[in-house]
Amino acid sequence: MKFLEKLKFTPSSNTQKTESLTNRSSIYSIVINGLDGRPIDLSNFKGKYILFVNVASKCGFTPQYKDLQQLQNQFEDQLVVIGSPCNQFAGQEPGQAENIQSFCERNFGVTFPLTEKLKVKGSEKHPLYSWLTKKEYNGKKNSSVKWNFQKYLVNPEGELVDFFYSTTKPNSSKITKHIN
């Protein structure tokens, strides 16, 4: 059974990308849709670490999909990986939802949740990435997404732990030391 099929999806009439955040908004209140268009209820992951990664299928870091899946498998009781396809870096995710899903499954065995394509920077940044990158929302630190496969780790209480640039491999001790 695919990981996504195990999740409880909570349909919502308010699935707009532009909902407003307030200072110290909860990560669990952010509305985000899966690649299939159905809402992903982030509150389903309370009590687990969440590793958010902006992903792309035509990037030099694309092989990290395999490592992300291995990380998901290794820590499945403690962690959920959520990939967010993004086409903002050199147009490296040009595909449509069906293409992205089949590419990830076929080439890397990906079963972790994938969101709809998101903007992770700029004036149209998705609220998820506003929360991840702005201290006024996450309470921890400011950052900016520099390239595909940048990673953001959130702890089981919904607090930002840290972010890791693309060059940090998913199975790096920089990440796993927080989960172990």
C-alpha positions in Angstrom: 0.0 0.0 0.0 1.4 3.4 -0.9 2.2 5.7 2.0 -0.3 8.3 0.6 -3.1 5.8 0.7 -2.5 5.3 4.5 -3.0 9.0 5.2 -6.3 10.5 6.5 -7.2 13.2 4.0 -9.5 15.9 5.4 -11.4 17.6 2.5 -11.5 21.3 2.9 -13.3 24.0 1.0 -10.5 26.4 1.9 -7.6 25.0 -0.1 -6.4 28.3 -1.5 -2.6 28.8 -1.4 -2.9 32.3 -0.2 -4.2 31.9 3.3 -2.6 34.4 5.7 -0.2 33.5 8.4 0.1 35.2 11.7 3.1 35.5 13.9 3.9 32.1 15.3 1.3 30.3 13.2 1.2 26.6 13.7 2.7 24.5 10.8 -0.3 22.3 11.3 -2.8 25.0 10.3 -1.3 25.5 6.8 -3.4 24.3 3.9 -1.5 22.3 1.3 -2.7 20.1 -1.5 -1.2 16.8 -2.6 0.0 16.2 -6.1 -3.4 14.5 -6.7 -5.2 17.8 -5.7 -6.5 16.4 -2.4 -5.7 18.3 0.8 -2.8 17.0 3.0 -3.7 17.5 6.6 -0.4 18.3 8.2 -1.9 17.7 11.7 -1.9 14.0 10.8 1.8 14.2 11.4 1.8 15.6 14.9 4.2 13.6 17.0 6.5 12.9 14.1 9.3 14.8 12.5 8.5 16.2 9.1 11.2 16.8 6.5 10.0 19.2 3.8 12.0 19.1 0.6 11.5 21.2 -2.6 12.1 18.6 -5.3 12.6 18.6 -9.1 13.0 15.8 -11.6 15.6 17.3 -13.9 18.2 18.5 -11.3 21.6 17.2 -10.5 20.3 16.5 -7.0 17.3 14.4 -8.3 19.0 11.1 -7.2 18.3 12.3 -3.6 14.8 11.0 -4.1 16.2 7.5 -3.5 17.9 8.6 -0.3 14.7 10.5 0.8 12.7 7.3 0.3 15.3 5.3 2.3 15.1 7.8 5.1 11.3 7.6 5.1 11.5 3.8 5.3 14.2 3.8 8.0 12.3 6.1 10.3 8.7 5.5 9.2 7.5 5.5 12.8 9.2 8.8 13.6 9.4 10.8 10.4 7.4 11.7 7.3 9.2 13.1 4.2 7.1 15.5 2.2 8.3 16.5 -1.3 7.2 19.7 -2.9 7.8 19.9 -6.7 9.0 23.3 -7.7 9.9 24.7 -11.1 11.5 28.0 -9.9 15.1 26.9 -10.3 16.2 26.7 -13.9 12.9 25.2 -14.9 14.0 21.8 -13.6 10.4 20.6 -12.7 8.5 21.2 -15.9 6.2 18.2 -15.6 2.5 18.0 -14.8 1.2 16.1 -11.7 0.8 12.8 -13.4 4.2 12.9 -15.0 5.9 13.9 -11.7 4.2 11.1 -9.7 5.0 8.4 -12.2 8.6 9.6 -12.6 9.1 9.4 -8.8 7.5 6.0 -8.4 9.1 4.4 -11.5 12.7 5.8 -11.0 13.0 6.0 -7.3 10.2 4.0 -5.7 8.8 7.1 -4.0 5.9 6.5 -1.7 6.2 9.5 0.6 3.7 12.4 0.0 4.2 14.8 -2.8 2.5 18.2 -2.8 1.2 20.1 -5.7 3.8 22.2 -7.4 4.7 25.1 -5.1 6.5 28.4 -5.3 9.2 28.4 -2.6 10.4 32.0 -3.1 9.2 35.3 -4.4 6.0 37.2 -4.0 3.9 34.1 -4.8 5.6 31.9 -2.2 3.3 29.3 -0.8 2.4 29.8 2.9 4.2 26.6 3.8 7.5 28.1 2.6 6.7 31.4 4.2 6.4 29.6 7.5 9.6 27.6 6.9 11.7 30.6 5.9 10.5 33.4 8.1 11.4 33.7 11.8 8.3 35.7 12.5 6.2 32.6 11.7 8.5 29.7 12.7 10.0 31.4 15.8 13.5 30.0 15.0 15.2 31.6 12.0 15.1 33.2 8.7 16.3 31.5 5.5 15.8 31.5 1.8 15.5 28.5 -0.5 18.7 28.6 -2.6 18.1 25.6 -4.9 16.2 22.3 -5.4 16.4 19.7 -2.7 16.8 22.2 0.2 15.5 20.5 3.3 13.6 21.8 6.4 13.1 19.6 9.4 10.2 20.2 11.8 10.1 18.4 15.1 7.2 16.3 16.5 5.8 19.4 18.3 5.6 21.3 15.0 8.7 23.5 15.6 11.3 24.2 13.1 14.6 22.4 13.9 16.8 23.6 11.1 17.3 23.8 7.4 19.8 22.0 5.2 21.1 23.0 1.8 20.9 20.8 -1.2 24.4 19.4 -0.8 23.4 17.9 2.6 22.3 14.3 1.8 19.1 13.1 3.3 20.9 10.4 5.3 23.5 12.8 6.7 24.1 12.8 10.4 23.2 16.5 10.3 19.6 15.4 9.8 19.5 11.9 11.4 21.0 13.0 14.7 17.7 14.9 15.4 15.5 11.9 14.6 17.5 9.2 16.5 
